[in-house]
Amino acid sequence: MVSFHAEVPEVLLASMRDFMAQHPNWDQYRLFQAALAGFLVQNGLNSRGVTRCYLANLFPAQAGFRSP
């Protein structure tokens, strides 16, 4: 587990809050994990574990995406 502090532009923070308000099954941790994993995958990281993390956050009901 990694813990850190980051400054987030207000427009991005407001958008995150709006998204989570409209999607109560998402929280800041799930949103951040999906965003970070998605960024890494889209920028060429070839890691089955990161791809699984990305898909598991996008499709939590699909047990096949969770780590074995």
QUIMO-V284267 format. One record per helix or strand. SS is the DSSP state (helix for helix, strand for strand). FROM is the first residue (numbers start at 0). TO is the last residue. If there is no record, write none. Layout:
SS;FROM;TO + SS;FROM;TO
This chain:
helix;9;21 + helix;27;41 + helix;47;57 + helix;62;64
